[in-house]
Amino acid sequence: MHSFLYKPSLLAIALGGLTVYSGLTNAATVVHTSSLSEAKPSLLSTRCEGLSSLLVASDTVIDSIETVLKGTLKQGDNDIEEHCLVKGKMHERVGEVDGKPYAIGFELRLPKAWNGRFLYQANGGLDGAVRTADGALGGGPLTGALLQGFAVISSDAGHDKPLPTFAYDPQARLDYGYQAVAKLTPMAKTVINQVYGKGPDRSYFAGCSNGGRHAMIAATRYADEYDGILVGAPGYRLPLAAVASIAGAHVYASIPHTNKVDLQTAFTLTERTTVSNAILAKCDALDGIKDDMIQDFKACQTAFSIQTDVATCQGERDGMCLTQPQKDAVDRIFNGVTTSDGKRIYSPFPYDAGINNSDQMVWEYSSPIERDSGAVAMIFNTPPVELKDYSIRHFNGADFVWNANIDDLVAKVDSTTAVYKESAMSFMTPPVPEDMSALRNKGGKIMVYHGVSDAIFSVQDTEAWYQALNAENNGHAGDFAQFYPVPGMGHCRGGQSTDQFDMLTPLVAWVERGEKPQQVIATARGEGNPGGVNEELPVSWSATRTRPLCPYPSVATYDGKGNIESANSFVCAIPNR
């Protein structure tokens, strides 16, 4: 792991007895950096249905064009304005291995009142479905790109079902990995030019999870096409994360009395809650206030030990203690599972209050069998495992997981054959993740956020990437890149967190006006929230609790006197560890 070289100017400030050092200005102050020119709005005067004769793009079929009236789509309580919905497909073909039809399906939404900007919405999971192109991220989003007047595209990334069987086709693997973006981007810009009489003044890319992986690839492979990149929970080393998930299932299964059919028997919700309470007891006050949130997750990894801070069962398990085998297994997983020779497969995961989130239960217990097994077997294995007629119905995820040799799975993500000429680590990951010089040199910006309690893609993996990026830029990555850990948040949203926030607006302000963000305000989705209620919020929280999300390495720190439910009572400051 690269060491973190950022050395801010040191301004000592005392906050409620906690001394921290901050190179950041007051949150209300605007810091200006280099910027690109601002996008100019434009109006669409032609009726949507009249566009069919105008739209011509290479190797593209337009299936339909229709008007979507104001209020048909909503974001929270807000009506999305009238726009044109264009649906189509690119590069129709027949798979060379499985003989099945393939194409890159898409929808492009074009506002009548366009703000001059284009956003590529990268979707999560295995793709395989064209999700509504609203450009909305985070928990209960209220301010998506379409609502703001962007033209937005969404695609299925080259296959029409969210199943891993597309991976028998070599080209479908590449489209899923990175090539669909390369094909869709110029097509979308061509259509935008034909519709509005000009191409987009500024182009943005956004996604979370696998969509965050797409965004990291766009920042490295396609910086010439995009000015601003918004990345959530980036699974940019997804093949290794998926293998590590299966390895973690093996570790849980090794705990005595665990039922492989129900991995929750290894480490139950009650036991997880006991551990969560122990973590809070050691780490909650590190940011200056006990509020059921851990802002300084790095300090918490030093402060908390599952071996000494959680009671060891002296007899039967009762939910209030862990057995020694349980402690050892959980530590192995959170420290980062390894191959047989001790090499870490992916990254460690931080101990955080959200260890008992429902998100954790899904990703650690059911996902290895139900999701990761198929992805590893077919997409990340080269060649894919053999299945009769290439159908998922002939695949047994449990058998694959429990019979898997972890060392072999790790080796296969780097393998190639004469038919499958790119390995999973080649087509699924950025070529050199820390080399974003093309984006930097053009004046582009990237903002990355990641839930600290994410159980499938580790915030520490993203932290390591940012440290490497900073080293690559001689300690000045912050001139064009920011990383925001989100305390307590699970995978892309949810958990014991303030998970409702808008990072697109500050990204645009940074790209086009040079206004570098100093913090991003995040809100808890309590009762009455128009974006939907987060059922995992502690009952002690205000329904409208707010916190500043702080650019790494600063953390939200209590000012010692204000209302603990308000972001105004916290400042972003760099701890003096």
C-alpha positions in Angstrom: 0.0 0.0 0.0 1.3 3.4 -0.9 1.8 5.8 2.0 -0.3 8.9 2.2 1.8 12.0 1.5 -0.7 14.9 1.8 0.8 17.6 4.0 -1.7 20.4 4.6 -0.9 23.7 6.2 -1.4 23.2 9.9 -3.9 25.3 11.7 -4.4 24.1 15.3 -7.9 24.4 16.7 -9.3 23.1 20.0 -12.7 21.6 19.9 -14.2 20.6 23.2 -10.9 19.4 24.6 -10.0 17.5 21.4 -7.1 19.1 19.5 -7.0 18.5 15.8 -5.2 20.0 12.9 -6.9 21.3 9.8 -5.6 22.5 6.5 -9.2 23.2 5.4 -10.8 26.6 5.5 -14.1 27.3 7.2 -16.9 25.4 5.6 -18.6 28.6 4.5 -15.6 29.8 2.6 -15.3 29.1 -1.1 -11.9 27.9 -2.3 -11.3 28.5 -6.0 -9.2 26.2 -8.2 -8.8 25.9 -11.9 -12.0 25.3 -13.8 -13.4 24.6 -17.3 -16.0 26.9 -18.9 -19.6 26.7 -17.7 -22.2 24.9 -19.6 -24.8 26.9 -21.5 -28.5 26.0 -21.4 -30.5 25.2 -24.6 -34.2 24.6 -25.4 -35.6 21.8 -27.4 -38.2 23.3 -29.7 -39.1 20.2 -31.8 -41.7 17.7 -30.6 -40.2 14.5 -29.4 -42.1 12.4 -32.0 -40.7 14.7 -34.7 -37.1 13.8 -33.9 -37.1 10.4 -35.6 -36.0 11.8 -38.9 -33.1 13.6 -37.3 -31.5 10.9 -35.3 -28.8 9.0 -37.2 -25.9 7.3 -35.4 -23.4 4.6 -36.6 -24.5 1.0 -35.9 -27.5 2.2 -33.9 -31.2 1.3 -34.1 -33.7 3.8 -32.6 -36.6 1.7 -31.4 -38.8 4.4 -30.0 -39.1 8.1 -29.2 -41.8 9.4 -26.9 -42.7 12.4 -24.8 -42.6 12.1 -21.0 -44.8 14.7 -19.5 -43.8 16.7 -16.4 -44.6 14.8 -13.2 -44.6 11.3 -14.8 -41.3 10.8 -13.0 -40.6 12.2 -9.6 -37.6 12.6 -7.3 -38.9 12.7 -3.8 -41.7 15.4 -3.9 -40.2 17.0 -7.0 -41.7 16.6 -10.5 -39.2 15.9 -13.3 -39.8 18.2 -16.2 -41.0 17.2 -19.6 -38.4 15.4 -21.7 -38.0 13.1 -24.6 -37.3 9.4 -24.1 -35.2 7.7 -26.8 -34.8 4.0 -26.6 -32.6 1.9 -28.9 -29.7 -0.5 -29.2 -26.2 -0.6 -30.6 -24.1 -3.3 -32.2 -26.6 -6.1 -32.7 -24.8 -9.4 -33.3 -24.8 -13.1 -32.6 -22.4 -14.5 -30.0 -19.6 -16.5 -31.4 -19.5 -19.1 -28.6 -23.1 -19.5 -27.4 -24.9 -18.4 -30.6 -27.2 -16.1 -28.7 -28.3 -12.6 -29.8 -26.5 -9.6 -28.2 -26.8 -5.8 -28.4 -26.1 -2.8 -26.2 -29.6 -1.6 -25.1 -30.0 2.0 -23.9 -32.3 4.8 -23.1 -31.4 8.5 -23.5 -33.6 11.1 -21.8 -33.4 14.6 -23.3 -35.0 17.5 -21.4 -37.0 20.1 -23.2 -35.2 22.7 -21.0 -31.6 21.3 -21.3 -28.8 22.7 -19.0 -26.1 22.0 -21.6 -24.7 19.0 -19.8 -24.6 15.2 -20.4 -24.4 12.5 -17.8 -23.6 8.8 -18.3 -25.5 6.8 -15.6 -23.5 3.6 -14.9 -25.6 0.9 -13.3 -24.8 -1.6 -10.6 -24.7 -5.4 -10.2 -24.3 -7.5 -13.3 -26.0 -4.8 -15.5 -28.3 -6.6 -17.9 -31.2 -4.1 -17.6 -31.7 -0.6 -18.8 -32.6 1.3 -15.6 -34.4 4.6 -15.7 -32.0 7.3 -16.8 -32.6 9.7 -14.0 -28.9 10.1 -12.9 -29.8 9.7 -9.1 -27.3 8.3 -6.5 -27.3 7.8 -2.8 -30.0 7.0 -0.3 -33.4 8.4 -1.2 -32.0 10.8 -3.8 -33.8 14.1 -4.2 -31.6 15.9 -6.7 -30.7 13.6 -9.7 -29.2 14.7 -13.0 -32.4 14.6 -15.0 -34.2 16.7 -12.4 -31.4 19.3 -12.8 -31.8 19.4 -16.6 -29.0 17.0 -17.7 -29.3 14.8 -20.8 -28.9 11.3 -19.2 -28.1 7.9 -20.8 -28.5 4.5 -19.1 -27.7 1.1 -20.6 -27.7 -2.7 -20.0 -23.9 -2.8 -20.8 -24.3 -5.2 -23.7 -26.6 -8.0 -22.4 -30.3 -8.1 -21.7 -30.6 -10.2 -18.5 -28.9 -9.6 -15.1 -27.4 -13.1 -15.2 -23.7 -14.1 -15.5 -24.3 -16.4 -18.5 -23.5 -13.5 -20.9 -19.9 -14.2 -20.1 -19.7 -17.1 -22.5 -19.5 -14.5 -25.2 -16.0 -12.9 -25.4 -17.3 -9.6 -26.7 -20.1 -9.4 -24.1 -17.4 -9.7 -21.4 -15.6 -6.8 -22.9 -18.7 -4.7 -23.3 -19.6 -5.3 -19.6 -16.1 -4.4 -18.5 -15.5 -1.2 -20.5 -16.3 -1.2 -24.2 -20.0 -0.5 -23.9 -19.1 2.9 -22.5 -16.7 3.6 -25.3 -19.5 2.9 -27.9 -22.4 4.6 -26.2 -20.6 7.8 -25.3 -20.0 9.2 -28.8 -23.4 7.9 -30.0 -25.1 9.8 -27.2 -23.2 13.0 -27.9 -24.0 12.7 -31.6 -27.8 12.4 -30.8 -27.6 15.3 -28.4 -26.0 17.4 -31.1 -28.7 16.4 -33.6 -31.4 17.3 -31.2 -30.2 20.6 -29.7 -28.0 21.8 -32.5 -24.9 21.5 -30.3 -23.1 18.8 -28.3 -22.9 18.9 -24.6 -20.7 21.7 -23.2 -19.8 19.5 -20.2 -20.0 15.8 -19.7 -20.2 13.9 -16.5 -20.1 10.2 -15.4 -21.7 8.8 -12.3 -22.3 5.4 -10.7 -22.2 3.3 -7.5 -21.0 -0.2 -6.9 -20.3 -1.8 -10.3 -21.4 1.6 -11.6 -18.6 3.0 -9.4 -16.2 0.6 -11.1 -17.5 1.9 -14.5 -16.8 5.4 -13.3 -13.2 4.6 -12.2 -12.6 3.1 -15.7 -14.1 6.2 -17.3 -11.7 8.4 -15.3 -8.7 6.4 -16.6 -9.7 5.1 -20.1 -12.1 7.9 -21.3 -10.9 11.1 -19.6 -11.0 12.8 -23.0 -14.8 12.3 -23.1 -15.7 13.4 -19.5 -15.1 16.5 -17.4 -16.4 15.3 -14.0 -16.6 11.8 -12.5 -18.8 10.9 -9.5 -17.9 7.6 -8.0 -19.8 5.7 -5.3 -18.5 2.5 -3.5 -16.2 1.7 -6.4 -15.8 -2.1 -6.9 -12.8 -1.3 -9.1 -11.1 -4.5 -8.2 -14.4 -6.4 -8.4 -13.0 -9.9 -9.4 -10.8 -10.0 -6.3 -13.6 -8.7 -4.1 -15.9 -11.4 -5.3 -13.3 -14.1 -4.7 -12.6 -12.7 -1.3 -16.4 -12.9 -0.5 -16.3 -16.6 -1.3 -13.2 -17.1 0.8 -14.9 -15.2 3.7 -17.8 -17.7 3.4 -15.3 -20.5 3.9 -14.0 -18.8 7.0 -17.4 -18.4 8.5 -18.2 -22.1 7.7 -15.2 -23.1 9.7 -16.7 -21.9 12.9 -18.0 -24.9 15.0 -21.7 -25.6 14.7 -22.2 -23.4 11.6 -24.8 -24.6 9.2 -23.6 -23.9 5.6 -27.2 -23.6 4.5 -27.6 -20.6 6.9 -24.3 -18.8 7.4 -25.9 -16.5 9.9 -25.5 -19.3 12.4 -21.7 -18.5 12.3 -22.2 -14.9 13.6 -25.8 -14.1 14.4 -27.5 -10.7 14.3 -27.6 -10.6 18.1 -23.9 -11.3 18.3 -23.2 -8.7 15.7 -25.2 -6.2 17.7 -23.1 -7.0 20.8 -19.9 -6.3 18.7 -21.5 -3.1 17.3 -22.1 -1.9 20.8 -18.5 -2.7 21.8 -17.2 -0.8 18.8 -19.3 2.2 19.7 -18.1 2.1 23.3 -14.5 2.4 22.2 -14.9 4.7 19.2 -18.0 6.8 19.3 -16.5 9.7 21.3 -13.3 9.9 19.2 -14.8 12.7 17.2 -15.7 14.7 20.4 -19.3 13.6 21.0 -21.2 10.4 21.7 -23.9 10.3 19.0 -24.0 6.7 17.8 -21.7 7.6 14.9 -18.0 6.9 14.3 -16.5 9.7 12.2 -12.9 8.7 12.6 -12.9 5.2 11.3 -9.1 5.0 11.1 -8.6 5.8 14.8 -11.3 3.2 15.6 -9.2 0.4 14.1 -6.5 1.2 16.7 -8.9 1.7 19.5 -11.0 -1.4 19.1 -10.0 -5.1 19.3 -12.5 -7.8 18.9 -10.2 -10.0 20.9 -10.1 -7.9 24.1 -13.2 -5.6 23.8 -15.8 -8.3 23.3 -16.5 -10.9 26.0 -15.3 -14.5 25.3 -18.0 -17.1 25.9 -17.1 -19.3 28.9 -20.0 -21.7 28.1 -22.8 -21.7 25.6 -23.2 -18.9 23.1 -25.9 -16.5 24.4 -25.5 -13.5 22.0 -23.7 -11.4 24.6 -20.2 -13.0 23.9 -18.2 -14.6 21.1 -16.4 -17.9 21.3 -12.7 -17.8 20.6 -13.1 -19.5 17.2 -15.7 -16.8 16.3 -13.3 -14.0 17.3 -10.5 -15.6 15.2 -12.7 -16.1 12.2 -14.2 -12.6 12.3 -10.7 -11.1 12.7 -9.5 -13.1 9.7 -12.3 -11.7 7.5 -12.0 -8.1 8.6 -8.2 -8.2 8.4 -8.6 -9.4 4.8 -8.9 -13.1 3.8 -5.8 -14.7 2.3 -4.6 -17.4 -0.1 -3.1 -20.5 1.4 0.4 -18.9 1.4 -0.9 -15.8 3.4 -1.3 -13.3 0.6 -4.2 -11.0 1.0 -6.8 -11.5 -1.7 -8.5 -8.1 -1.6 -8.5 -5.5 1.2 -9.2 -5.4 4.9 -12.6 -4.1 6.1 -12.9 -1.7 9.0 -14.7 -2.5 12.3 -17.6 0.0 12.3 -20.9 0.5 14.1 -22.7 -0.8 11.0 -21.4 -4.3 11.5 -25.0 -5.3 12.3 -26.6 -3.5 9.3 -28.8 -5.7 7.2 -26.5 -4.8 4.4 -23.7 -6.8 6.1 -25.9 -9.8 6.5 -26.8 -9.9 2.8 -23.3 -9.5 1.5 -21.5 -11.7 3.9 -24.0 -14.6 4.1 -26.2 -14.9 1.1 -24.3 -13.1 -1.6 -21.3 -15.5 -1.8 -23.8 -18.3 -2.7 -26.4 -16.4 -4.6 -24.5 -13.7 -6.4 -20.7 -14.0 -6.2 -20.7 -17.7 -7.1 -22.1 -17.2 -10.6 -20.0 -14.0 -11.3 -16.8 -15.7 -10.2 -17.6 -19.0 -12.1 -18.6 -17.4 -15.4 -17.4 -13.8 -15.6 -14.2 -13.8 -13.7 -13.1 -17.3 -14.4 -11.2 -17.7 -17.7 -12.4 -19.8 -19.3 -15.9 -19.7 -17.8 -17.1 -22.9 -16.1 -18.7 -25.3 -18.5 -22.5 -25.4 -18.4 -24.9 -27.4 -20.5 -26.5 -25.0 -23.1 -24.9 -22.0 -21.2 -27.9 -21.8 -19.0 -27.9 -20.6 -15.3 -30.4 -23.4 -14.5 -27.5 -25.9 -14.7 -25.4 -24.0 -12.2 -25.4 -24.7 -8.4 -23.9 -21.8 -6.5 -23.6 -23.7 -3.2 -21.8 -26.6 -4.8 -19.4 -24.2 -6.6 -18.6 -22.2 -3.4 -18.1 -25.1 -1.1 -16.0 -27.1 -3.6 -13.9 -24.1 -4.7 -10.2 -24.0 -4.2 -9.6 -20.3 -3.3 -6.0 -20.3 -4.7 -7.3 -21.5 -8.1 -10.1 -18.8 -8.1 -7.5 -16.1 -7.5 -5.3 -17.4 -10.3 -8.2 -17.6 -12.8 -8.9 -13.8 -12.6 -5.6 -13.2 -14.4 -6.0 -16.0 -16.9 -6.6 -15.8 -20.6 -7.2 -18.3 -23.5 -7.1 -18.2 -27.3 -10.9 -17.4 -27.2 -11.0 -15.2 -24.1 -8.0 -12.9 -24.8 -8.5 -10.5 -21.9 -8.4 -11.6 -18.3 -11.1 -10.5 -15.8 -8.5 -8.2 -14.1 -7.9 -6.6 -17.5 -11.4 -6.0 -18.7 -13.0 -5.3 -15.3 -10.4 -2.9 -13.8 -8.8 0.5 -14.6 -5.5 -0.1 -16.4 -3.5 1.9 -13.8 -6.0 3.0 -11.1 -3.8 5.7 -9.6 -2.9 7.2 -13.0 -5.6 9.8 -13.7 -3.2 12.3 -15.3 -5.3 12.7 -18.4 -8.3 13.8 -16.3 -6.1 16.0 -14.2 -4.4 17.6 -17.2 -7.6 18.5 -19.0 -8.9 20.2 -15.8 -11.4 17.5 -14.9 -12.4 16.6 -11.4 -13.4 13.4 -9.6 -15.3 12.9 -6.3 -15.5 9.5 -4.7 -17.7 8.5 -1.7 -17.8 5.1 0.1 -19.8 3.8 3.0 -17.5 2.8 5.9 -19.9 -0.1 6.7 -19.9 -1.4 3.1 -19.5 -5.2 3.4 -18.7 -6.1 -0.2 -16.3 -3.3 -1.4 -14.1 -2.1 1.4 -13.7 1.6 2.1 -10.1 0.7 2.9 -9.6 -0.4 -0.6 -10.8 3.0 -1.8 -8.6 4.7 0.8 -5.6 2.8 -0.5 -6.4 3.9 -4.0 -6.6 7.5 -2.9 -3.3 7.3 -1.1 -1.7 5.8 -4.2 -3.3 8.6 -6.3 -1.9 11.2 -3.9 1.6 9.7 -4.1 1.3 9.6 -7.9 0.6 13.3 -7.8 3.3 14.3 -5.3 0.8 15.0 -2.5 -1.5 17.1 -4.6 -4.3 14.7 -5.6 -6.7 17.1 -3.7 -6.2 19.6 -6.5 -8.6 17.5 -8.7 -9.8 14.5 -6.6 -11.6 14.0 -3.4 -12.6 11.0 -1.3 -15.5 11.0 1.1 -15.9 8.2 3.6 -19.5 8.0 4.8 -19.7 6.9 8.4 -22.0 3.9 9.1 -23.3 3.7 5.5 -23.6 0.3 3.9 -23.3 -0.5 0.2 -24.2 2.7 -1.7 -26.9 3.6 0.9 -28.6 2.6 4.1 -27.2 1.6 7.5 -26.9 3.8 10.6 -25.9 6.8 8.5 -26.8 10.1 7.0 -27.0 8.7 3.5 -29.0 11.3 1.6 -26.7 13.8 -0.1 -26.0 15.5 -3.4 -22.5 15.3 -4.7 -23.3 16.1 -8.3 -24.1 19.8 -7.7 -20.7 20.5 -5.9 -18.9 18.4 -8.6 -20.4 20.7 -11.3 -19.5 23.8 -9.3 -15.9 22.5 -9.0 -15.5 21.5 -12.6 -17.1 24.6 -14.1 -16.5 27.4 -11.6 -13.5 26.1 -9.7 -15.4 26.0 -6.4 -13.6 23.2 -4.5 -16.0 21.5 -2.0 -15.0 21.8 1.6 -17.8 19.5 2.8 -21.0 17.9 1.6 -24.0 18.0 3.9 -25.7 14.6 4.4 -29.1 14.0 6.0 -30.6 11.0 7.8 -33.8 9.7 6.2 -36.1 9.6 9.2 -39.9 9.6 9.4 -41.4 11.9 6.7 -38.3 12.0 4.4 -39.5 12.5 0.9 -36.9 10.2 -0.5 -38.1 7.3 1.7 -37.3 6.2 5.3 -34.1 4.4 6.3 -35.5 1.8 8.7 -32.1 1.2 10.3 -31.7 4.6 11.9 -31.3 4.5 15.7 -34.4 5.6 17.6 -32.3 8.2 19.5 -31.6 10.1 16.3 -33.6 13.1 15.1 -35.5 12.2 12.0 -33.6 15.0 10.2 -30.1 14.6 11.6 -27.5 16.2 9.4 -23.7 15.7 9.3 -20.9 17.1 7.1 -19.3 14.5 4.9 -15.6 15.5 4.9 -12.9 15.1 2.3 -10.3 12.5 3.4 -8.2 12.7 5.6 -10.4 15.2 7.5 -13.2 13.9 9.7 -16.4 15.6 11.1 -15.5 16.8 14.6 -17.9 18.3 17.2 -17.4 21.9 18.0 -18.1 21.3 21.7 -21.2 23.4 22.1 -23.8 23.0 19.3 -26.9 20.9 18.6 -25.6 17.4 18.0 -28.4 16.8 15.4 -27.1 19.6 13.2 -24.2 19.6 10.8 -23.6 23.2 11.8 -22.1 21.9 15.1 -19.3 20.0 13.3 -16.2 21.0 11.3 -14.1 19.0 9.0 -10.7 18.7 10.6 -7.6 16.5 10.3 -7.1 14.5 13.5 -3.8 14.7 15.3 -3.2 11.0 15.7 
